């Protein structure tokens, strides 16, 4: 039986919850959880606790929610008094200051949802799908002063399915990442896991998503637009303009059509609706996206058949204008 370690856990989103639960389940002592302050959410702007805080309460763990940590003497004294063997950081949402990095003997260990050095940044799951990757994974690393630049401890690979979205892939990565963090701690404490520097020449970035990332550029190929639709779930999604109103695309699939369409041009064929896109790289065939489920500004989600019947789009109409 591995020696139980004394840990502080820092995390906020649902992605971090399995790791917290697995660490406790593995017999480690987690006397304190650090998470972001409660914030208003949703249409009613009601104050909501983070998923990690909710999980900590159910586990009976004390929770602190400092508004700042870099120069917070009270928080620093609180962590120092615990004398943690390691600080575990999973989606906490704040830059870890040097005093925290230096505090535990095993360091500050982060679970990142990519195969570093690929997809450093705030949205690795989303950008991996949006860029058409077929494989991704999780990395445990030792945090340093940079952004996702620390030495790699362990990695685990997972395929990205053709229908995976950020919402379906995220929980899979969270689950295998939780197991990997338990394994990493065991290996670090026994000396079997040795940190490996990242190859900085292979870095790709996964910046925080902006609403504009969801705007559909029909000069892109249908496959590219489909990947972005999958990756940018639930926000910013995929949207365009139809007759001056925002049109949200919830479901679509790339197809090859015999008839050529210019980028953004619509083709209505019975109950089916197609939009022209740019050509696939290396292919001469024209690329189109079939729209399956859409939502016009101010209206409910609907099938394309409902949209065709209700709003009468015509072949030759254009999206994006």
Secondary structure by P-SEA (a helix, b strand, c coil): ccccccbbbbbccccaaaaaaaaaaacccccbbbbcccccccccccccccaaaaaaaaabbbbbbbccccccaaaaaaaaaacccbbbbccccccccccccccccccbbbbbcccccccccccaaaaaaaacccccbbbbbbbccccccccccbbbbbbbcccccaaaaaaaaaaaaaaaaaaaaaaaaaccbbbbbccccbbbbbcccccccccccccccaaaaaaaaaaacccccbbbbcccbbbbbcbbbbbbbcccccccbbbbcccbbbbbbccccccccbbbbbbccccccccccccaaaaaacccccccccccc
